[in-house]
Amino acid sequence: MADAPPRRLWLHAGLHKTGSTYIQAMLAQEQERLAEAGVFFRRPEGLIEGNYPEAWALQQGDLEPLLAYARAGFGTGASRVVLSAEDLSSLLVRPGLGGELVQAVRRECNASVALAVYLRRPSAQFWSMVGQLAGHGYYDPFQLLAEALRDGFVRVAEPAPGDFFAPEWLYLLDHGRHLSRFRRRVPGARLRLFDFDSEAYPGAGLFAALGIDPAVPAAPPPGSRNAGVAAEALPAIMVEKLSDTLPDDPAAATVEAAAAARTAMPERVREAISAVIDARFAAGSRSLLEAAAN
């Protein structure tokens, strides 16, 4: 009798703005084929595709929902269990929590842990982040830039109160610094890094690692796109967000006009910000991806 394959818990941790919503839609679409290959993925109930409740609990230090998902998955006889949520990326800047999770999965599921992480050119990731946050009422690229250069990531606490209970969104840009640190501090977790900019479609490398070749649709599955916002659309979006909350007062028009002017940015300034970001972070990303390819 052949030995049973080793058990592994796969955590697809984004990153944010690297096609994660598409990947989650594809995982949901391919649940049956994944099961045939010995891979368990359970689509959450409701409108969201990813395993966000488990990720949000983990962000607060509660491992039990994720462990319960893993136990249920391995209980089906699957050798690999997959969760996907960009908010799992909080683990990458909290190696202590990552180490605790690795030990718990080994103890309770007799399984190892692999984190699948997609890396994107940092400047493109930054502007996609700016566009997303503008839609939630945040828009000061210079503040976001300063935070990214200081910490290597941008953290937004409770970004969408009333819609979802996400404790935080974490946009990791200094891949070289934080992923290398995580790898050193959590040697029991395997990091699998993929290049968002070079794949034929989002998730190609991850699906290959899981052992299936999904039926890629000609058009993205419904609900699979969470695209960034074009630069020229940002002023109108910001004004709309303000208009929803400003009082009915003549002064509101002045505030809206100021917001539109503040949000508009010349292309040369965007290019300069992009150059600064890539000068700081791109080499670290390239080094990690080159090492992963060898």
FENBEL-V436613 format. One record per run of one state. SS is the DSSP state (h for helix, s for strand, l for the rest). FROM is the first residue (numbers start at 0). TO is the last residue. If there is no record, write none. Layout:
# FENBEL-V436613
[[SS/FROM/TO] [SS/FROM/TO]]
This chain:
# FENBEL-V436613
[[l/0/6] [s/7/11] [l/12/18] [h/19/28] [l/29/29] [h/30/35] [l/36/37] [s/38/39] [l/40/50] [h/51/58] [l/59/62] [h/63/74] [l/75/78] [s/79/83] [l/84/84] [h/85/92] [l/93/93] [h/94/108] [l/109/110] [s/111/118] [l/119/120] [h/121/133] [l/134/139] [h/140/150] [l/151/151] [s/152/156] [l/157/166] [s/167/171] [l/172/173] [h/174/184] [l/185/187] [s/188/194] [l/195/202] [h/203/209] [l/210/229] [h/230/244] [l/245/249] [h/250/262] [l/263/265] [h/266/292] [l/293/293]]
